[in-house]
């Protein structure tokens, strides 16, 4: 997906539902509900350290925004596994 496409989709959501907080989740085939994800994305918002470009990497015409799963309510650390069916 291009950045311009994402911006257009987000603007459409904002127009229809208002300027809501965004919540990102991830789930797999075995999950009934998604697990919360967070990002440390900073994209030129401020200057100084740690960095005003954090949580994002661009290389070879492709940009990646990094997400991390949050700890669950029991304090367990998340683990992404791949299952072969």
Secondary structure, DSSP 4 states (H G I P E B T S, - for coil): --HHHHHHHHHHHHHHH-SPPP-EEE--TT-SSPEEEE---EESSS-SSS-SEESEEEETTEEEE--EEPP-TT-PPP-------
